[in-house]
């Protein structure tokens, strides 16, 4: 009698998760970098650099656990109001991080997408993002979405403007504009809406992040500041998600 070959456990199973119920799309509001830095007696940019190191770990942890899409709030359209020194430091951080990580992302077949008004970014940073997207566009593992110079309201405004231009050209009629039409003109219409939205540092607000897409997302808030967020914290968020019953506005018996 031949022995039965035991299938190796997946990373999700090893973490105590059901691999069949891993959320396809996880979105994260990475909050608390400045708070973490103050607690360490450091400046805010030190917190942002540590947050970048955390993000690298979470990207690969999400990939290993079976998440297909990971969207993170890297720089909001409101963040330009921060002190000029901090904004300049964030632009430099994003440029250096993209240059440092692109080869490893390619090696791991991670597809990079950048969502937001990229034309308003510094030219060198925009070119770096565009090159990363070009080089990874055909990869089929994790899709890593960076929301940069992004605002949820701005995204809807941009979608409405595209529809208005089509209407003006006579390509569509007012009756053609429905939820599906608006969704099709958002920044990433090919990506499913987030199943799970994680916010760190205990804040209880959306902060203009994926306002349209998170209409029925499950929300998980942790008091942990982003620089301290680890693989285990991600697993805890996924486990909490798997204990929930998603209703999408319907009554579930």
C-alpha positions, -999 to 999 in steps of 0.1 A, spaced: 0 0 0 15 33 -10 18 60 16 -3 91 13 17 122 5 8 149 29 3 183 13 26 210 29 8 236 49 4 270 33 17 301 51 -19 310 59 -25 276 75 7 278 95 -6 312 108 -39 295 119 -59 311 90 -83 296 65 -66 300 32 -99 299 14 -111 330 33 -81 353 30 -94 387 18 -84 393 -18 -78 430 -13 -65 446 19 -62 484 22 -42 500 50 -41 536 64 -6 537 78 -10 560 107 12 569 137 47 575 122 50 609 139 36 596 172 60 567 171 89 591 164 80 614 193 78 584 217 113 575 206 126 610 210 132 613 172 120 636 145 90 628 123 111 618 93 127 591 114 92 577 120 85 578 82 117 559 75 108 533 100 73 531 85 89 524 51 108 494 66 76 482 81 58 485 48 84 464 30 78 436 56 41 438 53 41 437 14 59 403 15 39 390 44 7 398 26 20 380 -5 30 349 15 -4 348 33 -24 349 0 -35 385 -3 -39 394 -40 -41 432 -37 -26 455 -11 -33 492 -12 -16 516 12 -21 553 18 14 566 12 8 604 7 -26 621 7 -36 652 -13 -39 669 21 -4 661 31 10 689 11 -1 712 39 25 697 62 57 716 69 78 720 38 108 702 54 86 671 61 70 671 27 104 673 10 117 645 32 87 623 23 93 630 -15 130 620 -10 120 589 10 96 577 -16 122 582 -44 149 564 -25 126 536 -14 114 529 -50 149 529 -63 161 506 -35 132 481 -37 123 478 -74 147 449 -82 134 428 -53 98 436 -62 106 424 -97 123 393 -84 92 384 -64 69 392 -93 50 419 -74 31 443 -96 34 479 -87 6 504 -92 5 541 -81 -29 557 -77 -35 595 -75 -27 627 -93 8 617 -104 12 647 -126 15 669 -95 45 650 -81 81 661 -86 93 649 -121 120 625 -108 96 608 -85 69 605 -111 94 590 -136 105 565 -110 69 554 -103 61 552 -140 91 531 -146 82 507 -118 47 503 -131 60 497 -166 85 471 -155 61 451 -133 29 455 -153 27 419 -165 33 402 -131 5 381 -116 13 377 -79 5 404 -54 -6 438 -68 9 465 -46 -10 498 -49 6 529 -36 -19 558 -31 3 588 -36 -10 624 -39 -43 606 -35 -77 618 -22 -109 599 -23 -130 629 -32 -105 639 -59 -107 605 -74 -145 607 -77 -141 643 -91 -116 630 -117 -140 602 -127 -169 626 -131 -147 649 -153 -139 619 -176 -176 611 -178 -185 648 -185 -160 649 -214 -176 618 -229 -210 633 -224 -198 665 -241 -185 645 -271 -218 627 -274 -203 593 -265 -227 587 -237 -260 601 -224 -269 611 -189 -288 578 -185 -256 559 -191 -241 574 -159 -247 549 -131 -226 533 -103 -209 510 -128 -200 539 -151 -184 559 -122 -165 528 -109 -152 522 -144 -136 557 -145 -118 555 -111 -80 553 -109 -79 514 -108 -112 501 -122 -97 466 -128 -90 461 -91 -117 447 -68 -129 468 -39 -111 462 -6 -125 434 15 -106 447 46 -95 481 56 -69 483 84 -61 515 102 -33 517 127 -27 541 157 -62 538 169 -78 566 147 -114 561 138 -118 579 105 -114 572 68 -93 603 61 -105 606 25 -91 572 16 -109 550 -10 -142 566 -2 -161 549 -31 -143 516 -29 -147 510 8 -185 513 9 -188 477 22 -153 470 34 -148 454 68 -128 478 90 -102 468 115 -86 494 138 -55 487 160 -39 510 185 -4 499 172 14 527 155 24 518 119 62 516 125 55 488 151 30 470 129 43 435 122 34 403 104 17 391 136 -5 422 136 -15 416 100 -24 380 109 -45 392 138 -64 415 114 -69 387 89 -81 364 117 -106 390 129 -119 394 93 -124 357 90 -146 357 121 -170 382 105 -201 376 83 -202 401 54 -237 413 46 -233 440 19 -264 456 32 -285 424 31 -300 405 61 -281 373 67 -298 347 88 
